[in-house]
């Protein structure tokens, strides 16, 4: 079974127990006011864009496909950091500090701590990197963009999970609440990590629409997604032409821009 495909059948007692554990360990969805007041200098680190996945859901599991390519050379992480820094400009009490991060030391945050109904980033794994980065740049906190993972929701038209950056297509006909059959997507999370403790102050998935009802009806509709040609989504990633790769880079470069203000405001518990 590929990393993209995971079984969704869970026994009820185990699910309930795991849910309780997940709720106990999950960081807050917004920064507490007292913590917010102490943040003056903020760094930004992105570790979401090292690979691009391509997945396809066939009529049966035997028709499913998954492959991915290394896209670190596309330098999307650097571009996302710049975009987030620009989106922080309206937070007048906060100064965005641009500093090249040790990206490899922050990458372990992408190792998800799994729990029923929640997928938490492993902030403990990157605490030493956070503290070193903070000391070197005199920061109060670091905003880290990591790979998120879509939940398996009964209201969704697919039970597959998507993580990070990718291209997805399916053979099944669209359903009324989800007409996207071939898309390019970002599934990410923004975490705010404290420079004194190295612990997460808050964590929130990157979304275009942050309303609870939108998230309930269809998680895909809340994420940065865009329709893309099936010619691209049905071609194995290793066989993509240079022109296709350039097109995908351009799509991914602009894809999350509308989501930054929404997600940042929600993370800081402020209305747009």
HELIX and SHEET records of a PDB file:
HELIX    1   1 UNK A   12  UNK A   25  1                                  14    
HELIX    2   2 UNK A   33  UNK A   37  1                                   5    
HELIX    3   3 UNK A   61  UNK A   63  5                                   3    
HELIX    4   4 UNK A   72  UNK A   74  5                                   3    
HELIX    5   5 UNK A   76  UNK A   87  1                                  12    
HELIX    6   6 UNK A   88  UNK A   90  5                                   3    
HELIX    7   7 UNK A  103  UNK A  106  1                                   4    
HELIX    8   8 UNK A  107  UNK A  110  5                                   4    
HELIX    9   9 UNK A  123  UNK A  126  5                                   4    
HELIX   10  10 UNK A  127  UNK A  137  1                                  11    
HELIX   11  11 UNK A  212  UNK A  217  1                                   6    
HELIX   12  12 UNK A  219  UNK A  222  1                                   4    
HELIX   13  13 UNK A  230  UNK A  233  1                                   4    
HELIX   14  14 UNK A  237  UNK A  239  5                                   3    
HELIX   15  15 UNK A  242  UNK A  255  1                                  14    
HELIX   16  16 UNK A  257  UNK A  267  1                                  11    
SHEET    1   A 7 UNK A  65  UNK A  70  0                                        
SHEET    2   A 7 UNK A  51  UNK A  57 -1                                        
SHEET    3   A 7 UNK A 164  UNK A 170  1                                        
SHEET    4   A 7 UNK A 182  UNK A 194 -1                                        
SHEET    5   A 7 UNK A 141  UNK A 147 -1                                        
SHEET    6   A 7 UNK A  41  UNK A  46  1                                        
SHEET    7   A 7 UNK A  95  UNK A  97  1                                        
SHEET    1   B 5 UNK A  65  UNK A  70  0                                        
SHEET    2   B 5 UNK A  51  UNK A  57 -1                                        
SHEET    3   B 5 UNK A 164  UNK A 170  1                                        
SHEET    4   B 5 UNK A 182  UNK A 194 -1                                        
SHEET    5   B 5 UNK A 200  UNK A 205 -1                                        
SHEET    1   C 5 UNK A  65  UNK A  70  0                                        
SHEET    2   C 5 UNK A  51  UNK A  57 -1                                        
SHEET    3   C 5 UNK A 164  UNK A 170  1                                        
SHEET    4   C 5 UNK A 182  UNK A 194 -1                                        
SHEET    5   C 5 UNK A 224  UNK A 227 -1                                        
SHEET    1   D 2 UNK A 113  UNK A 115  0                                        
SHEET    2   D 2 UNK A 118  UNK A 120 -1                                        
END                                                                             
